[in-house]
Amino acid sequence: MGAGEIQERLGVSRTRAYQLVARRDFPEPYAELQMGKIWLASDVEDWIRVNRPHLADDAP
């Protein structure tokens, strides 16, 4: 999952997505490719469940 997918998943601006992925509590990227950093979707979803529970897939 790249920054663009994280942006879409959270419903935030591109700038806000980059602010979030720079936070200390955001998961470390799985890899850094020429096009940018990528994260495991499961790591991002775990972070969402803790930090944005209203956006979690299993939110009521």
BALOBA-1460 file (C-alpha; in Angstrom, 3 decimals):
// residues 60
<rec num="1" residu="m" x="0.000" y="0.000" z="0.000"/>
<rec num="2" residu="g" x="1.523" y="3.306" z="-1.075"/>
<rec num="3" residu="a" x="0.871" y="6.805" z="0.208"/>
<rec num="4" residu="g" x="-1.848" y="7.275" z="-2.422"/>
<rec num="5" residu="e" x="-3.745" y="4.225" z="-1.219"/>
<rec num="6" residu="i" x="-3.327" y="5.325" z="2.389"/>
<rec num="7" residu="q" x="-4.695" y="8.738" z="1.413"/>
<rec num="8" residu="e" x="-7.753" y="7.142" z="-0.206"/>
<rec num="9" residu="r" x="-8.271" y="4.661" z="2.638"/>
<rec num="10" residu="l" x="-8.261" y="7.427" z="5.259"/>
<rec num="11" residu="g" x="-10.111" y="9.981" z="3.144"/>
<rec num="12" residu="v" x="-7.471" y="12.667" z="3.719"/>
<rec num="13" residu="s" x="-5.465" y="15.035" z="1.560"/>
<rec num="14" residu="r" x="-2.129" y="14.037" z="0.104"/>
<rec num="15" residu="t" x="-0.376" y="16.399" z="2.515"/>
<rec num="16" residu="r" x="-2.185" y="14.894" z="5.514"/>
<rec num="17" residu="a" x="-1.353" y="11.355" z="4.376"/>
<rec num="18" residu="y" x="2.345" y="12.246" z="4.282"/>
<rec num="19" residu="q" x="2.065" y="13.821" z="7.735"/>
<rec num="20" residu="l" x="0.502" y="10.636" z="9.100"/>
<rec num="21" residu="v" x="3.057" y="8.245" z="7.618"/>
<rec num="22" residu="a" x="5.819" y="10.406" z="9.122"/>
<rec num="23" residu="r" x="4.439" y="9.959" z="12.651"/>
<rec num="24" residu="r" x="6.456" y="7.858" z="15.057"/>
<rec num="25" residu="d" x="3.481" y="5.621" z="15.772"/>
<rec num="26" residu="f" x="2.803" y="4.846" z="12.096"/>
<rec num="27" residu="p" x="4.125" y="1.460" z="10.953"/>
<rec num="28" residu="e" x="7.529" y="1.306" z="9.335"/>
<rec num="29" residu="p" x="7.402" y="0.892" z="5.556"/>
<rec num="30" residu="y" x="7.747" y="-2.652" z="4.289"/>
<rec num="31" residu="a" x="10.008" y="-1.491" z="1.464"/>
<rec num="32" residu="e" x="11.191" y="1.584" z="-0.327"/>
<rec num="33" residu="l" x="10.936" y="1.401" z="-4.079"/>
<rec num="34" residu="q" x="12.025" y="3.912" z="-6.682"/>
<rec num="35" residu="m" x="8.448" y="5.236" z="-6.704"/>
<rec num="36" residu="g" x="8.361" y="5.605" z="-2.921"/>
<rec num="37" residu="k" x="7.689" y="3.769" z="0.305"/>
<rec num="38" residu="i" x="5.154" y="0.984" z="0.628"/>
<rec num="39" residu="w" x="3.463" y="-0.447" z="3.699"/>
<rec num="40" residu="l" x="1.815" y="-3.772" z="4.349"/>
<rec num="41" residu="a" x="-1.932" y="-3.279" z="4.193"/>
<rec num="42" residu="s" x="-2.319" y="-5.342" z="7.368"/>
<rec num="43" residu="d" x="0.036" y="-2.994" z="9.255"/>
<rec num="44" residu="v" x="-1.908" y="0.046" z="8.055"/>
<rec num="45" residu="e" x="-5.239" y="-1.566" z="8.982"/>
<rec num="46" residu="d" x="-3.900" y="-2.373" z="12.466"/>
<rec num="47" residu="w" x="-2.868" y="1.280" z="12.858"/>
<rec num="48" residu="i" x="-6.324" y="2.406" z="11.702"/>
<rec num="49" residu="r" x="-8.031" y="0.131" z="14.254"/>
<rec num="50" residu="v" x="-6.018" y="1.755" z="17.054"/>
<rec num="51" residu="n" x="-5.802" y="5.368" z="15.882"/>
<rec num="52" residu="r" x="-8.881" y="5.849" z="13.688"/>
<rec num="53" residu="p" x="-11.338" y="3.207" z="14.940"/>
<rec num="54" residu="h" x="-14.281" y="4.873" z="13.220"/>
<rec num="55" residu="l" x="-12.594" y="4.037" z="9.881"/>
<rec num="56" residu="a" x="-11.794" y="0.414" z="10.727"/>
<rec num="57" residu="d" x="-13.275" y="-2.231" z="8.456"/>
<rec num="58" residu="d" x="-15.034" y="-3.738" z="11.449"/>
<rec num="59" residu="a" x="-16.297" y="-0.407" z="12.861"/>
<rec num="60" residu="p" x="-19.936" y="-0.433" z="13.951"/>
